[in-house]
């Protein structure tokens, strides 16, 4: 039986979420990638709260004239800046069923560059 792209991603997502969980001291950095934008947030799964978030739609992230990969890198740096300001230094990376390649990898590299460890 062949799975559609979304069914395959959901299956991978459920498998990864069974292992990766966020706490207040080590939140989960989760990524959502649409066709045009990219969104990332730091989640404390114990209390169910978002501790920091950033997206390519934020007004203070200048993504004009950039391609989507460059924008993802900037979003990662901005998220790391906000997380460090909130006192977060380490996190667990949740690629949310996407391949660790392209925009997802650029976001992770930007977050590392911004000072997060995972």
N, C-alpha and C positions, 0 to 999 in steps of 0.2 A: 504494500500500500504506500503510495507516494503522498508526502505531506506538502501542503502549500508553504510558501515562505513564512507566513505569519504563524502557522501551526508549528513549524520546525523551530522558529524563534521562541515561541511560548514553551515548547518542550525543554529547550536548552535553559531558558529563563527559570523554569520551575526546578530543574536539576541544580543549577548554580545557587538559587536562593535557599535550597535545603542546606547548603554548606556555609554560605556567606551571610553573616548577620552583623548588625551594627549595634554598638553600645555607646554610652555617652562619652567614654574615654577613647573609643576607637569606632567612630561611626562608619557607616557604609556609604561610599561615594557611588551613586548610581547615575547612569547616563541614559538619556533618551535622545534618539536621533530621528528627525523627520527628514523629508526630502530637502527642505530649505534651511532649517534651523537645527541647533543642538542645545540641549538642556542638561544641566548636571545639578545634583543636590547631595548634601551630606545628611544622612538620615540616622536617627537614633531609634532602632527598632524596638527597644525595651519600652520607651515612653511613647513611641509613635510620633516623634516630632522631627521636623526639618530644621537642622541647625544652621545651615548656610546653603545658598543656592546662587546659580548664575546661568545665564543663557545668552545666546547670540542675539536675542531680542532686547536685552537690557540697553537702556539709553546711555549708560556710562561706559559701555564697551564699544569702542569704535571699530566696526567691521566693514565700513564702507571701502570699496576698492579691493577687498580681500576675497580670495577664494574660500570655499567652505572649510578646507583643512586648516588654513591660517586662522580663520575665525574660531574654529574649535580649539586651537592652541591658545588663543587669547582668552577664551571662556575658561579654560583650565587654569590659566594664570590668575584670573580674577577670582575664581572660586577658591583657589589656594590662599589668596590674599585675604578674602573674607573669613575663611576658616581659621587662619592663623590669628586674625583679629579676635575671633571668638574663642581662642585658646585651644584649638585643635591642631595637633601636629602629625598624628598618624591616622590612617583610615584603611578600610578594606575596600578594594576596588570591585564594583559590580558592573560588568559590561552589559548586563541586561539582555543577554542572548545574542548580542551582536558579535561579529568577529573582532578580535583585537587587531585591527588593521585600519588604516586610513584615518577618518575623523575621530574614531574612538581612541586610537593610539595617540593622535595629536593632542587630544584633550588630556589624556593621562600624562604625556610628556610635559605639557604646559603646567599641570598641577604639581608635578615633581619639581619643575623649574621654579615654581612659586613657593616651594618650601614644604610641601606635603610628602610624607613617607608612607609607602605601601608596597 
